[in-house]
Amino acid sequence: YTHRIGRTGRAGKSGKAITFLTKQDSAIFSELKEVILQSPGSHCPRELLNHPDAKHKSGTMVTKRN
């Protein structure tokens, strides 16, 4: 489960969202990194890019749309 907080921007305005991860989330690091990298305007933190668990695919992430 990934919970994002913050304003992601609406009606053409920009915003920020923050995602908190723990070592219990390490199974989805690789997929999460790829989703962030493919998302226009998103920034993938250096810590996630360089994390050993983000180097290989080991989990399954489900994307939920509101």
Chimera marker file (.cmm) of the C-alpha trace (Angstrom):
<marker_set name="trace">
<marker id="1" x="0.000" y="0.000" z="0.000" r="1" g="1" b="0" radius="0.5"/>
<marker id="2" x="1.388" y="3.383" z="-0.982" r="1" g="1" b="0" radius="0.5"/>
<marker id="3" x="-0.305" y="6.476" z="0.364" r="1" g="1" b="0" radius="0.5"/>
<marker id="4" x="0.559" y="9.817" z="-1.195" r="1" g="1" b="0" radius="0.5"/>
<marker id="5" x="-0.086" y="13.037" z="0.641" r="1" g="1" b="0" radius="0.5"/>
<marker id="6" x="-0.140" y="16.602" z="-0.594" r="1" g="1" b="0" radius="0.5"/>
<marker id="7" x="-1.654" y="18.506" z="-3.482" r="1" g="1" b="0" radius="0.5"/>
<marker id="8" x="-0.918" y="16.949" z="-6.843" r="1" g="1" b="0" radius="0.5"/>
<marker id="9" x="-2.282" y="19.922" z="-8.774" r="1" g="1" b="0" radius="0.5"/>
<marker id="10" x="-5.711" y="20.479" z="-10.238" r="1" g="1" b="0" radius="0.5"/>
<marker id="11" x="-7.244" y="22.776" z="-12.839" r="1" g="1" b="0" radius="0.5"/>
<marker id="12" x="-3.908" y="23.381" z="-14.543" r="1" g="1" b="0" radius="0.5"/>
<marker id="13" x="-2.098" y="24.320" z="-11.332" r="1" g="1" b="0" radius="0.5"/>
<marker id="14" x="1.020" y="22.573" z="-10.102" r="1" g="1" b="0" radius="0.5"/>
<marker id="15" x="1.371" y="20.810" z="-6.793" r="1" g="1" b="0" radius="0.5"/>
<marker id="16" x="3.504" y="18.375" z="-4.840" r="1" g="1" b="0" radius="0.5"/>
<marker id="17" x="2.852" y="14.920" z="-3.459" r="1" g="1" b="0" radius="0.5"/>
<marker id="18" x="5.027" y="12.996" z="-1.032" r="1" g="1" b="0" radius="0.5"/>
<marker id="19" x="5.309" y="9.220" z="-0.829" r="1" g="1" b="0" radius="0.5"/>
<marker id="20" x="6.680" y="7.568" z="2.299" r="1" g="1" b="0" radius="0.5"/>
<marker id="21" x="8.382" y="4.184" z="1.926" r="1" g="1" b="0" radius="0.5"/>
<marker id="22" x="9.791" y="1.771" z="4.473" r="1" g="1" b="0" radius="0.5"/>
<marker id="23" x="11.913" y="-1.350" z="4.109" r="1" g="1" b="0" radius="0.5"/>
<marker id="24" x="8.655" y="-3.349" z="4.185" r="1" g="1" b="0" radius="0.5"/>
<marker id="25" x="7.899" y="-1.742" z="0.788" r="1" g="1" b="0" radius="0.5"/>
<marker id="26" x="11.167" y="-2.931" z="-0.774" r="1" g="1" b="0" radius="0.5"/>
<marker id="27" x="9.396" y="-5.564" z="-2.910" r="1" g="1" b="0" radius="0.5"/>
<marker id="28" x="7.822" y="-2.777" z="-5.003" r="1" g="1" b="0" radius="0.5"/>
<marker id="29" x="10.841" y="-0.428" z="-5.224" r="1" g="1" b="0" radius="0.5"/>
<marker id="30" x="11.732" y="-1.498" z="-8.776" r="1" g="1" b="0" radius="0.5"/>
<marker id="31" x="8.218" y="-1.126" z="-10.171" r="1" g="1" b="0" radius="0.5"/>
<marker id="32" x="7.633" y="2.121" z="-8.298" r="1" g="1" b="0" radius="0.5"/>
<marker id="33" x="10.869" y="3.541" z="-9.700" r="1" g="1" b="0" radius="0.5"/>
<marker id="34" x="9.774" y="2.673" z="-13.252" r="1" g="1" b="0" radius="0.5"/>
<marker id="35" x="6.318" y="4.239" z="-12.768" r="1" g="1" b="0" radius="0.5"/>
<marker id="36" x="7.864" y="7.443" z="-11.426" r="1" g="1" b="0" radius="0.5"/>
<marker id="37" x="10.423" y="7.600" z="-14.248" r="1" g="1" b="0" radius="0.5"/>
<marker id="38" x="7.676" y="7.187" z="-16.874" r="1" g="1" b="0" radius="0.5"/>
<marker id="39" x="5.430" y="9.824" z="-15.300" r="1" g="1" b="0" radius="0.5"/>
<marker id="40" x="5.891" y="13.254" z="-16.930" r="1" g="1" b="0" radius="0.5"/>
<marker id="41" x="6.968" y="15.917" z="-14.468" r="1" g="1" b="0" radius="0.5"/>
<marker id="42" x="7.754" y="13.448" z="-11.685" r="1" g="1" b="0" radius="0.5"/>
<marker id="43" x="11.098" y="13.276" z="-9.908" r="1" g="1" b="0" radius="0.5"/>
<marker id="44" x="12.496" y="9.976" z="-8.696" r="1" g="1" b="0" radius="0.5"/>
<marker id="45" x="14.592" y="10.488" z="-5.554" r="1" g="1" b="0" radius="0.5"/>
<marker id="46" x="18.264" y="9.512" z="-5.747" r="1" g="1" b="0" radius="0.5"/>
<marker id="47" x="17.776" y="7.198" z="-2.761" r="1" g="1" b="0" radius="0.5"/>
<marker id="48" x="15.197" y="5.146" z="-4.676" r="1" g="1" b="0" radius="0.5"/>
<marker id="49" x="17.181" y="5.197" z="-7.920" r="1" g="1" b="0" radius="0.5"/>
<marker id="50" x="20.273" y="3.844" z="-6.152" r="1" g="1" b="0" radius="0.5"/>
<marker id="51" x="18.583" y="1.459" z="-3.722" r="1" g="1" b="0" radius="0.5"/>
<marker id="52" x="19.667" y="-2.188" z="-4.268" r="1" g="1" b="0" radius="0.5"/>
<marker id="53" x="16.044" y="-3.395" z="-4.147" r="1" g="1" b="0" radius="0.5"/>
<marker id="54" x="15.125" y="-0.980" z="-6.961" r="1" g="1" b="0" radius="0.5"/>
<marker id="55" x="17.584" y="-2.666" z="-9.315" r="1" g="1" b="0" radius="0.5"/>
<marker id="56" x="15.503" y="-5.804" z="-9.871" r="1" g="1" b="0" radius="0.5"/>
<marker id="57" x="11.808" y="-6.547" z="-10.184" r="1" g="1" b="0" radius="0.5"/>
<marker id="58" x="10.527" y="-8.626" z="-7.282" r="1" g="1" b="0" radius="0.5"/>
<marker id="59" x="7.014" y="-7.460" z="-6.414" r="1" g="1" b="0" radius="0.5"/>
<marker id="60" x="3.741" y="-6.473" z="-7.967" r="1" g="1" b="0" radius="0.5"/>
<marker id="61" x="2.317" y="-3.016" z="-7.617" r="1" g="1" b="0" radius="0.5"/>
<marker id="62" x="-1.329" y="-2.165" z="-8.151" r="1" g="1" b="0" radius="0.5"/>
<marker id="63" x="-2.168" y="1.330" z="-9.331" r="1" g="1" b="0" radius="0.5"/>
<marker id="64" x="-5.463" y="2.681" z="-8.025" r="1" g="1" b="0" radius="0.5"/>
<marker id="65" x="-7.188" y="5.563" z="-9.756" r="1" g="1" b="0" radius="0.5"/>
<marker id="66" x="-9.722" y="7.722" z="-7.969" r="1" g="1" b="0" radius="0.5"/>
<link id1="1" id2="2" r="1" g="1" b="0" radius="0.2"/>
<link id1="2" id2="3" r="1" g="1" b="0" radius="0.2"/>
<link id1="3" id2="4" r="1" g="1" b="0" radius="0.2"/>
<link id1="4" id2="5" r="1" g="1" b="0" radius="0.2"/>
<link id1="5" id2="6" r="1" g="1" b="0" radius="0.2"/>
<link id1="6" id2="7" r="1" g="1" b="0" radius="0.2"/>
<link id1="7" id2="8" r="1" g="1" b="0" radius="0.2"/>
<link id1="8" id2="9" r="1" g="1" b="0" radius="0.2"/>
<link id1="9" id2="10" r="1" g="1" b="0" radius="0.2"/>
<link id1="10" id2="11" r="1" g="1" b="0" radius="0.2"/>
<link id1="11" id2="12" r="1" g="1" b="0" radius="0.2"/>
<link id1="12" id2="13" r="1" g="1" b="0" radius="0.2"/>
<link id1="13" id2="14" r="1" g="1" b="0" radius="0.2"/>
<link id1="14" id2="15" r="1" g="1" b="0" radius="0.2"/>
<link id1="15" id2="16" r="1" g="1" b="0" radius="0.2"/>
<link id1="16" id2="17" r="1" g="1" b="0" radius="0.2"/>
<link id1="17" id2="18" r="1" g="1" b="0" radius="0.2"/>
<link id1="18" id2="19" r="1" g="1" b="0" radius="0.2"/>
<link id1="19" id2="20" r="1" g="1" b="0" radius="0.2"/>
<link id1="20" id2="21" r="1" g="1" b="0" radius="0.2"/>
<link id1="21" id2="22" r="1" g="1" b="0" radius="0.2"/>
<link id1="22" id2="23" r="1" g="1" b="0" radius="0.2"/>
<link id1="23" id2="24" r="1" g="1" b="0" radius="0.2"/>
<link id1="24" id2="25" r="1" g="1" b="0" radius="0.2"/>
<link id1="25" id2="26" r="1" g="1" b="0" radius="0.2"/>
<link id1="26" id2="27" r="1" g="1" b="0" radius="0.2"/>
<link id1="27" id2="28" r="1" g="1" b="0" radius="0.2"/>
<link id1="28" id2="29" r="1" g="1" b="0" radius="0.2"/>
<link id1="29" id2="30" r="1" g="1" b="0" radius="0.2"/>
<link id1="30" id2="31" r="1" g="1" b="0" radius="0.2"/>
<link id1="31" id2="32" r="1" g="1" b="0" radius="0.2"/>
<link id1="32" id2="33" r="1" g="1" b="0" radius="0.2"/>
<link id1="33" id2="34" r="1" g="1" b="0" radius="0.2"/>
<link id1="34" id2="35" r="1" g="1" b="0" radius="0.2"/>
<link id1="35" id2="36" r="1" g="1" b="0" radius="0.2"/>
<link id1="36" id2="37" r="1" g="1" b="0" radius="0.2"/>
<link id1="37" id2="38" r="1" g="1" b="0" radius="0.2"/>
<link id1="38" id2="39" r="1" g="1" b="0" radius="0.2"/>
<link id1="39" id2="40" r="1" g="1" b="0" radius="0.2"/>
<link id1="40" id2="41" r="1" g="1" b="0" radius="0.2"/>
<link id1="41" id2="42" r="1" g="1" b="0" radius="0.2"/>
<link id1="42" id2="43" r="1" g="1" b="0" radius="0.2"/>
<link id1="43" id2="44" r="1" g="1" b="0" radius="0.2"/>
<link id1="44" id2="45" r="1" g="1" b="0" radius="0.2"/>
<link id1="45" id2="46" r="1" g="1" b="0" radius="0.2"/>
<link id1="46" id2="47" r="1" g="1" b="0" radius="0.2"/>
<link id1="47" id2="48" r="1" g="1" b="0" radius="0.2"/>
<link id1="48" id2="49" r="1" g="1" b="0" radius="0.2"/>
<link id1="49" id2="50" r="1" g="1" b="0" radius="0.2"/>
<link id1="50" id2="51" r="1" g="1" b="0" radius="0.2"/>
<link id1="51" id2="52" r="1" g="1" b="0" radius="0.2"/>
<link id1="52" id2="53" r="1" g="1" b="0" radius="0.2"/>
<link id1="53" id2="54" r="1" g="1" b="0" radius="0.2"/>
<link id1="54" id2="55" r="1" g="1" b="0" radius="0.2"/>
<link id1="55" id2="56" r="1" g="1" b="0" radius="0.2"/>
<link id1="56" id2="57" r="1" g="1" b="0" radius="0.2"/>
<link id1="57" id2="58" r="1" g="1" b="0" radius="0.2"/>
<link id1="58" id2="59" r="1" g="1" b="0" radius="0.2"/>
<link id1="59" id2="60" r="1" g="1" b="0" radius="0.2"/>
<link id1="60" id2="61" r="1" g="1" b="0" radius="0.2"/>
<link id1="61" id2="62" r="1" g="1" b="0" radius="0.2"/>
<link id1="62" id2="63" r="1" g="1" b="0" radius="0.2"/>
<link id1="63" id2="64" r="1" g="1" b="0" radius="0.2"/>
<link id1="64" id2="65" r="1" g="1" b="0" radius="0.2"/>
<link id1="65" id2="66" r="1" g="1" b="0" radius="0.2"/>
</marker_set>
